[in-house]
């Protein structure tokens, strides 16, 4: 970005369909070097973003210098509470903030106007690219199934910190190749496979374009652990192979340290490989030492640090 371009007038506009090409271009340009961010297309953008019932074009902001679109902000809200069908507008949820590193003023302006949009609709708390209000957008497109801010975007982190956001989440993104089938048999376990059951329309649409699978671990008919795995075809052009992702690994505390988590991860890796995947990825918080130990046992290695932020007025 030329210095003369930074001096051009700055303006911010809410999304309209005529700006689709600009949004896709900005996303692709500013994530081109990220190996686990998919190459967004107009068709993918329509399917995974625009067509969701909770998409509000007023929450997707495009930042311009002169006539050139250069940055993006995408804000939404937390999922409905219990049986409520309305979004929880007391919790704003920033899912995207992208702008050129050499133009911090554009990033600050996008963040300020985006926060104003969220607060005007009732947000008392705003989560900055965190996981604690779910993943309504960019699942399978940005950093696997749990899109959280990459620490490789320090200019974005600084904008959050300068605006008063506090670090809320520190996660580790891990990966490993899949070059053969794997197995971790546990004779005490029964493993039950089924497609993920969606508990709400919000959850269903958050998985649009993907087919998550649920593995349940049972002992004497009682569920003692579970995980979700899914194939991420949108990463194939970046990675050169089909990628699988693990999410939501958990083991009942009464049955921990009995190899259940290891067996579940091994089963997921085996199913991914049989489905054509040759790489597996996962993200978990740094304090989830049990999960990290399990992933390290299976040969996963750190690829990225992910950071989530929060702000209270």
N, C-alpha and C positions, 0 to 999 in steps of 0.2 A: 504494500500500500504506500503510494507516494506521499511525502510530507504535504504537498499541495492539496492532496485530497482531504486530509484531516482538517484543513482550514475551510473546507466548503461548508455551507449551511447544513445543520443537522435537523432532521425531522423524523418523527415516528408515526407510523400508520398502522391501524388494525387491519388484519388480513381480509382480503377479498379474493374471489376465485381468479381474478386477473393477475394476482401475485404468486400463484402457485409455482411457476417456473423459478421465480426469484427465491422463494423459500427453499426449494429443493437445491438450487445452486449454492446458496449460502451454507446450508447444512453439509453438502458434499465438500465444498471448498475448505471449510473449517474443521472437518473431521477426516480429511483425506489420509492423514498420516497415522490414524488410529487403527490398529489392526483388528480390533473387536467392535468396530462401528460399521454397520452395513452401508453400502452405497445407495442412498435414498434415491428413489425414482418418483415421478409424478404419480404413477399408478399406486405405488406403495404408500405414498403420502395420503392419497385419497382413501385407501382402504384402512390404514391403521390410525389415521388422525381425523380427517374431515368427516368421515361417515359415522363416527361414534356419537351416540345420542348426547353425551355430556360435553362435546366439543362446542366451544363458544368462540367464534372468530374474533370477538373483542379481546380475548385473552391471548391471542397470537399476534405479537407486535413485530413489525419489521422496521429496522432502523436504516435511514438513508443519509448519505453524504451527497449533496447535490441530487442528481438523478440516479445514483447508484445505490442499490440495496446491499447492505454490508453486514447487518447483524439481526439476531432473532431473540425474542423472549417468548416463552410459552408458559402461561399460568393457568391453573385450574383449581379444583377444590377437592377435599377429602371425599371418600365414598360415602354413600348414605349410611346412617346409623341404624342398626337393627333392621326393622321392617320398613323403615322410611324409604321412599323412592326419590327424595330430593337430596342433592349433594349437601354435604356438611360445609356450609359456607363460612363457618367460624374458623376453619383451617384452610388457609391458602396453600397451594401446592405448586411450586415452581418446578417444571419438568425440563426446561431448556433455557440456557442463556449463552449465546454464542456471538462473538464479535471479534474483529482482528485484534491481536495483542497490542499493536502499535496505536490503537485508538481507544484508550480507556474511557475517554469522555463519552463515546457512543455506548459503551457498556454500562456506565453509570446512568445515563439517560434512560436506557432500556429498562434497567432494574427499577429506577424510581417510578417510571410511568406504569410498569407492570405491577409494582406493589400498590400503587394508587388504585388500579383496576381491582385488585383483590380486596383491598380494605374498603373500597366503596360498596362492595357487596356483603360486607360483614366480617371479613377475616380479622380475627384478633391474634391469631398466630399464623406465621407464614413459614413454611418449610422450604428450604433452599436446596433442591435437588436431593432431598433425603428420601429414605425408604418408608418413613413412618406414616405416610398418608397414601401408601400404595403406589402402583405403577400404571396409571391409566393410559399413558402414551409411550411409544418408543420401545416397548417390550420386544426383545428379539432383534431390535435395530441398533440400540445403543447399549453396549456393555452387557450383552446377554439378556437374561430375563429380569434383572433387577437394576434398572438404569439409575445409577448414582453418580455424582460428579467425579470425574477423573482428576486425580491430583496432578495430572499432566497439563492442566489448564490453570496455571497459577494466576493469570490475569483475571480470570473469573472469580477465583477464590478471594483475591484482594478486593474486588468489588463488593462481595458479600460482607467481608470483615469490615470494610470501611463504612458500610451502611448499618452496621450494628448487629449483624448475624453472629450467632455463637455456634461453634463446632458441636454437633450433636451426635455424629456417627462417624466411625472410622472402620471401614470394611476392607477386606483383602480379596482381590480378584485373582483366581488361580486357574491354571489350565494344565492339561497333559495330553500327549498324543494317544490315540487308540490304534495300536498296531496289531492287536490280536484280541480274541475273546478273553474275557476275564471271568473269574468265578470266586465267590467266597461263600461256600456252602456252610450252613449252620443247621445241624440236624434237629435242633429244637424249634426252628422257625418254619412257619408256613407263609409263603409270599403270595399275595393276591394282587393281580394287575387289573386295572380298569381305567378308562378315560377319566380325566379329572371332572368331578361334578362341580358345576358352577353354582355358587350359593346365591347369586344375584345377577341381574342383567349387567350391572356395572362390572362385576368380575368377568363375566362371559366376554363382554366387549373388550376388556383389557387384554384378553388372550386372542383377539381376532387375528386370523391368518396362521395361527399355530394350533397344534393338537397335543396339548399336555397330557401326559400319562401319570397315573397315580399308582405307586406300589405301597401296599400295606403289609406290615410284618405282624404276624399273629402267633401267639402261643396259647394252645388249648382254646382256640376260638376268640381270644381277647386280643385286640389291637394293642401292640406295644411299641410300634414305631411306624414311620411313614416317610416318603419323599415323593417329589414330583420331578419328572424329567421330560424333556421336550427337544425336538430337533429344531435347529435354527437355519433354515435354508437361505435366508437373506444374507448370512455371513459367508456363503460359499465363494462368492466372487473375490472377497478380500483374503480368505484363508486358503483357498485352493482345494478345499475339501468340505464335506458336510460336517457341521459342528453340532454337538449335543450339549445341553445345559441341565444342570441339577439345581433344584430349588427346594426350600422348605423341608430339609432333613430334620427330623426330630425323633427322639426316643423317650418313652415314658421314664421318668426319673427312677422308678422302682426297678427298672430293668437295664439301667445303664451299666457300662463296663462288662457287658456280656457278648460283645461282638455284633450286636444288632445293627448299629450304624454302619459298620464295615460291610456287613452282608447286604444291606440295602444299597450302599454305594456300588458295591461290586455287581449287584443285579442290574442297576441302572446302566453301568458301563457296558455290561454284556448286551443289554437290550439295544443300547445306542449303536454298538458295533454291528450287531445283526441287522440293524436298520440302515446301515451304510455310513454312519458317522466315523470319522477318523481323528477327531479331536473332541475333547470334553472340557467344559469350563464350568466354574461355579464361583459365587461370591458369598462371603460370610463375614460377620462382624469380628473384629480382632479379639473381643473378649469371649467368643464362642470357642474356647480352647478344645472342647471335646470334638466339635466338628472339624476344626483345623487339624487335629491329630489324625482323625480318620482320613481326611483328604491327603495329608502328607504320607500316610501309610500306603495310599494307593498311587503315590508318585506324582501328585499335583505339585506344581511350583508357582510361586508368586509371579503375576504378570503386571498388575496395576494396584495402586492404592486408590480407594474411593472414599470421598468425604461428603457428609451431609450436614447441612446447617439449619438453624432455626432462628426465628425473629419474633419477638413479642413487643407490641406497641407499649 
